[in-house]
Amino acid sequence: MGGLPLVERSVRNLFAVGVEEILVLAGTGAGWYEKLAGGYSGLRVLSVEGGAPAFHGDALVLFSDLLYEAAVLTVLLNETRSNVRIASEAGEVAGICRLSREILEAAFREASAAEQITALAKVMTGAALRPSGVLLWNRIRNEKQQGEAEKVLLPKIQEADALRNVRREVLLNPGPATTSDSVKYAQICADICPREREFGEVMEWICRELSLMVGKPGQVETVLFGGSGTAADEAMISSCVPDDAKLLIIDNGAYGARLAEIASVYKLQFEVYKSSGFMPLDCEAVKAKLVDGGFTHFAVVYHETTTGLLNPAPELCRFCHERGITTIVDAVSAFAAIPIDMDRDAFDFMASTSNKNIQGIAGVGFVFCRRGALEKIAAYPMRNYYLNLWAQHTHFKKTGQTRFTPPVQALYALRQAILETKREGIENRHARYASCWDVLVKAVKKIGLSMLVPEAAQSKLITAIIDPPSPNYSFEALHDLARTKGFTIYPGKLSGADTFRIANIGDIRPEEMTAFTGLLEIYMRSL
């Protein structure tokens, strides 16, 4: 229907409202469902001979032949009752409902393998009826019903679903990044006191899933803070360097310079290795500096968002580990786009945020910590009250809560963003970003513009483009023109170089970058 099998339409709708796992009970056609499951992380096929599945709580239960508007799922999720079904204007008795764990387990326990689907239909019919009002849904059992639905019901559903779409704005600035509508809608939820155990479990889930993105189970701890990526950076610098330590900071952009400013505020013993903001870092010179200077700690920005320059953080951090030097990495605009393994890459502490490549909204900063490195900072001085890493970690482990009020809606959005990242995969996400970058680079060359950073040193995530020499060029004019077409661009941030920056991170697609570069070409040709 509308180019998608009904089951796949349901799968997409369910994932969009935050469902973590979908179980398909297949009586016949299990092979087809297995093939479908291969394309969706979180979709699992059960055979009727496989016994009763394990349920973790209330579940949404749908027949596979359902055609429905997405709002039906939101209505069920907002229901206070555990066992309820949505009424159908077409007279269907059952088809889409919410059932409690106890009801589901009883239905499977009392039925033989051959009777499981029939037993499930029976308990669905017995659920309380919720009048549907104008909600649209029906079961499509045969070709006649399909033909009728394609003419009448499907167009109505497509219109109803389209009314829920948020106006599309493609953010080509280096963060916050464009988000999916499902991430935006994840913020719209029932009010909850963040001290409730239910919300503590959400935060624990977020920490666990983030940790698994950068390390093996049990090897990495994630510590959450309400704040930006800079807050996470400050938590690292202020918490992870003892008084008798000596820190070397790489400064080849605005964010490396920011690390140095933070260290200065806390009056740490540190030196800065200053390097070009657009040429590759001289690794051998940095290594020599580390050895000759007797440094105990090393801090570097993995991806310098100032220009899109990618620093060789893994190589330098592995060198540090071989010499017992603790490593601190700003991965704010690298995490969730560039595959990272903190053990392999020798990162002891690493900062990121909810509003970059993880594709959530702004408001949550987090620090990844290798467990052994984290335990060493327990005795370090508490220089910062709100951002102290050890205090936040130990309090959370003891209580399941952050020490201070967390950004509730931002964390719900981050949960949805994590689910979407897991389904896409970080390698696939980087490939999508790189495809957008390929479109941009091809257009830049065609137009005759130049890029500040050599292609080989670029991250393929953010590109600094040198302003054209024409006296008629105006970044503000280009920016305003782009905004009229739903694109946002950003000026350069590197002193001494007149540039503008185009980021290709977030929930964007190559065809959207193609549309933007067409606009860019029109503007540049008009100068």
Beta strands, then each sheet from edge to edge (+ up, - down):
strand 1: 22-26
strand 2: 43-47
strand 3: 59-62
strand 4: 66-68
strand 5: 84-86
strand 6: 96-99
strand 7: 128-130
strand 8: 137-139
strand 9: 170-171
strand 10: 220-226
strand 11: 247-251
strand 12: 270-274
strand 13: 297-301
strand 14: 303-304
strand 15: 309-310
strand 16: 326-330
strand 17: 349-353
strand 18: 364-370
strand 19: 462-466
strand 20: 487-488
strand 21: 490-491
strand 22: 499-503
sheet 1: 1+ 2+
sheet 2: 3+ 6- 5+ 7+
sheet 3: 4+ 8-
sheet 4: 9+ 20+
sheet 5: 10+ 18- 17+ 16+ 13+ 11+ 12+
sheet 6: 14+ 15-
sheet 7: 19+ 22- 21+
end
